[in-house]
């Protein structure tokens, strides 16, 4: 099974939604009033209407089906990441998004398909604005055998961003993937990924991340934070 799929272009209606989101003052108001320019569980606040329309984009549903041969997923978390122009962006350290397996069970890094991440470029994600990067063949234990299997809510933030192997030069083995406005990628949430520093502070960046799990998985309440899961 492949570990990453895309970039794929949204439908014309999806592109219009992405443009509207990028221009919506409410989007910027929310993220600018949160730490690190991040808005959590966007599908459950007053901007959720746009997200509910966007996640039903036929190109997204088609891509999920092609990637996993399944469509029985639910949104358990959604984030808007906003990098304001004129400010330095240092990027995001290497990490994975598979925050839990099922309730409080240990994370199974040999399982693929139960957890997916979708990154939608509301604006261009490039070398200038902080490009998406990932470690090939890092979705399972094959490459990194000593992975922390504790769920996210049972470990510290320091553990979440801890190096997997201090003997590996991440930069030399990583790949970069530009994602232009109106396009998206899908990847297994256990994939090691992050974003590089921006090289042009004159440009901002908005990315929408949607985290999916199979419908039969139990999301720990502490990770829902009062939000509700939403079937796609």
N, C-alpha and C positions, 0 to 999 in steps of 0.2 A: 504494500500500500504506500502511495506517495505521502510525503509529510507536509507538502505545501502546494497550493493550487492557485494559479493566477499569475499576474493580475488579469482580472476579467472586467469588462466594461459593464456598467449598470445600463438598464434600459433608458430610453430618452426621458421617461417620467422620473426614473431614479436620479438621473443627472440633474434634472430641474430641482428635485428635492434637495440634493446635495448643495446646489448653488443657493437655494433659499436658506438652508441651514447656515451656510457660511456667512450670509448677509444678515441673518436674524440677530438683532441687538440683544434679544433675550438669551441666546446661546452664549454670547460673550459676557453678558452680565453674570450668568450663573458661574461660568468657569473662572472668571476673574475674581469672584468673591469666594473661591475655594482655594485651599492650599495647593500650590504647584499647578494651578490652572487646570484642575481636573474636576469634572462633574460626574459623580457616581450614580449608578442605577438611573440613568437618564430616561429609560422607558417607563419609569414610575412617577416622574414629576410632570410639571405642566407642559413640557416640551414633548411628552411621549407620543403625541399624535403623529408627529413627523417620523419618529422612529418606527412606529407600528406600520406606517405606510411603506417606509423604506425597507424593512425586513421582509415585507411581502413582495418585494421586487422580483419579477419572474426570473431574472438572471441570477439572483442570489440563490433562490430555491433550486434552480436548475444546476448551479455549480455545486451545491451541497449534495445533491443526488449523484452527480458525476464523481464527486470526491469520495463519498462514503457508501454509496448505494443505499442510502437511507434518508428519510426526511423527518423522522420522529424525534425532533429536538425541541427544547424550550430555552428561551433566554433566561439566564439566572443573574446576569450582570451586564451592564452596559456603561461605557465611559466615553465622555468627550475629553480629549486631550488638546488643550489650546496653548500654543506657543506664541506669545505676543511679539509682534515685530518691534525691532528696536532693542530687544533684550537678548542677552546671551543665552543660548540653549546648549547645555552640556551633554545632552543625550540621556539615554536610559541604560543602566548597567544590564549585563546579561542576566536573564531570568527565564522562568517558564510560567505559564498561566494555569497549569493544572493544579488548582489550589486544593482540590479534594478529589477523592475517588467516588465515594458514596457515603454520605453522612460522615462519621468519624473514622471510617476505615482507612488503613494505610493506602497511599497512592500506589497504584500498579503501573509502573513505567513500561511494562511490556505489553500493556493493553493500548490499542489505538482505536479511535472511533467514538468513544463515549463522551469525549470533551473536544470541542472545536472553538477556535478563535477566528473572528472575522474582523479584518481591518479595512475600513472604508476611508478613502482619501477624500475628505471634504475640500481640502486644498492640496496642492502638489506636495508629495513627500519625496524629496530628492536630496542630493548631496548638499544643495544650498540650504535646505530647511531642516535637515536631520534625517538622513536616509534610514530606511528599515534594513536591519541586518540580522542574519541568523547563522547558526552552526549546522551545516548539513549532517544528516545521520545522527541527530541528537534527540530524536523523539523517544527512543527506547533506551534500554540499558546497554545496548551493544557497544556504544562508544564511551559512555560514562557509567561505569558500573557502581560507583559509590554515590548514589543519589539519595537525598534526604526524603524519606517516604512519609514523613509527618505531614498532615494537612496544614494548610496555611495558617488557620486560626489556632493551631497548637504549637506554633514555632514563632520565633522572633523575626522581625523584618531583616535583621542582620543575617539570619539563617537563609532567608528567601533569596538574598543576593550573594550568598557565599559562593566562592569559586568551586566548580565541580572537580577540577584537576589543576593544581598549581603548576604542573609541569607542561601544560599546554598553552601555547600562545594563541589566545582566542582570535586576535586580529588576523593572524596569518591563515587561519583555517575557516574564517567566516566568509559569507557571501553577502553582497549588497543587492537590494531589490528596490528600484524606484517604483512608486505607485502614483500615477497622475490623478488629478481631480476627476471624480466620477468613476474611478476604478476601485476594485477591492481584491483582497486575497483571502484565502481560507487556509488555516494550518492547524495541525494537531496541537492542542494546548500544551503538551509536554515538550514541544520544540523549544530549544534554547534560542532566545532572540533578544533584541534590544534595538536601540536607535543610536546612530552616530551623532556627534555634535554638529550643530548648524555652522555653515561657513559664511552665511550671509544674514546678518541680523536685521537687514532691511525688509526681509520677508517673514511673515508669520506662518503658522501651520496649524491646521485643525484636522485631527484624526478621530474617527468614531470607531471604537472597539466594541464588538458584541461577543459575549462569551456564551456558548451553548453547551448544554448537556443533554443526554438522552432523557426522554420523558420519564423513564422509570427511576431515575437517580434522585436521591434525597439530598437537597442542598442544606448544609448546616445553617441554622437560623441566624447565627452571628454573621454569616457571609451575605445573608439577604438584607440585613439591616432595615427591616420593616418593609422591604420591597416584595413584590409578588413576581413569581415566574410567569412567563408569557409564552405560550405555544406559538411556533412559527407557522 
